[in-house]
Amino acid sequence: MEKHRAIPQGYMTVGELAKKMGVTVSTLHHYDKTGLLSPSSESEGGFRLYSDKDMMKLHQILSMKHVGFSLEDIKNRLVHLNTPEDVANALTEQANSLRRKIETLAESLQAIEALKAEVVQMDTVDFRKYADIILNMQMKNETYWMLKYLDQDIIDQLSNQFNYDKSRAKAMIETMNRLNKKSFQLEADGESPESEKGQEFAKEYWEMVMEITGGDMNLLLKLNKITEEMRKSDDAHWKEFSAFDKFLEAALYAYFASQGYNPFNSNHDNKHEEGNK
């Protein structure tokens, strides 16, 4: 390390660098001790001297630390800043890291707001239910909001069908999301629930329901009863979901009729028949 009797132009003491970059002197001492950022020079009086290049490197370190990298990760990721291309590449990496952080924070904020909206609609504090909602949001279940209508026994029954296999549950959620979108699209296209496309959709949806429930009739009846309760609610989510529900109910009824059976109770048949008189 080169030594200087006085502080030459382009160099600064540890205190000056700390002040410029908004860090503490002890932080810079720590970075020096761990080999993350050492001063480029030293005065004869023993003062650490940092260059403008060191300040640029410190900017790299602080940016990566801000987006969640550990000091060890940062040490392995630092690049040499010897050419304009090196500097540009370092700045590109920092920008990409910040974008990823912003996306993560935006998703976290959205999840927090969504959970808050569900919490205020629940009558009691139920941390287990909150955890189930968070888990489903993480798995991108677009109908996570329905969980507040389910009691814990039903949630446990549904989880048991997948043996708490998260990857299998996630695959089923992807199928559910896809079919929900398909129903909205069929409705928007003016497709009849009784049409060939409507019945193909109903068949695929019912097969998914059977897989989710394991064909457990008691569980199916419980879920059907809860669906009836949701239809009577003023839940904003359900209002958005009503077009899908209307198409789905008609498509499934036509599908059951074509199969010559209805898996639900007779009241369902009577209600539908009365509605068609």
Order of alpha helices (4+ residues) and beta strands (2+ residues): beta-beta-alpha-alpha-beta-beta-alpha-alpha-alpha-alpha-alpha-alpha-alpha-alpha-alpha-alpha
